[in-house]
Amino acid sequence: MGKVVLYSSVSVDGFIADENDQPGPLFDWLSNGDVPLDDSGEIKVSQASYDHTRSYWDEIGVTVVGRHVFDLTDGWGGKPPGGIDHVVVVTHRPMPEDWDPNTPFHFVNSIETAMARAQELAGDRTVEVAAGDVGGQVLAAGLVDEVAMDVVPVVFGTGKRYFGSVDAQHLLENPHVVIQGNRVLHLRYRVRH
């Protein structure tokens, strides 16, 4: 079974989007370098960010997101982002009526079902859980092995929280990854269980 990593780009004060669901400058680091991160050539990062992010992306087998993220991205047009094999969507609503059921998107109604399905699909590869409400629920359930953050030097003040509605203390180990990119700090922490 692969590890479970809670992930997002995040403001210094812990937000993954502003009050209007806009990421502001949180993804600017994905276009401020000269090293292409994927085959599209549209995403270019610093060499340090490439070395860290490319290897992380390559270990991901499945991403788990909430319906809110799925709707905001229009389901990435039916193609999982970043070359990921599968996306598991946690939702209490049915898949969109015009959605092609043959795409590698799996709609489930609980975080427990989502994590079981994601682990099955990922095998030995990493299950990435998008930060926010669903990510916070997965952390609170004790199902996260690592917290990964791409910290961007901006303060939002308010917005959508990285850990969603988590309101209990969770201890993390010292960061085992600390990499300075261009306008981003890549951090990874193991979760104490």
Salt bridges, closest charged atoms under 4 A:
ASP21 OD2 - HIS68 NE2 2.84
ASP21 OD1 - LYS160 NZ 3.94
ASP58 OD1 - ARG54 NH2 2.82
GLU59 OE2 - LYS3 NZ 3.84
GLU59 OE2 - ARG188 NH2 3.32
ASP71 OD1 - ARG67 NE 3.03
ASP71 OD2 - ARG93 NH2 2.87
ASP85 OD2 - ARG125 NH1 2.76
GLU120 OE2 - ARG117 NH1 2.57
ASP145 OD1 - HIS193 NE2 3.91
GLU146 OE2 - LYS3 NZ 3.67
GLU146 OE1 - HIS176 NE2 3.57
GLU146 OE1 - ARG188 NH2 2.77
ASP150 OD1 - HIS186 ND1 2.61
GLU173 OE2 - ARG192 NE 3.17
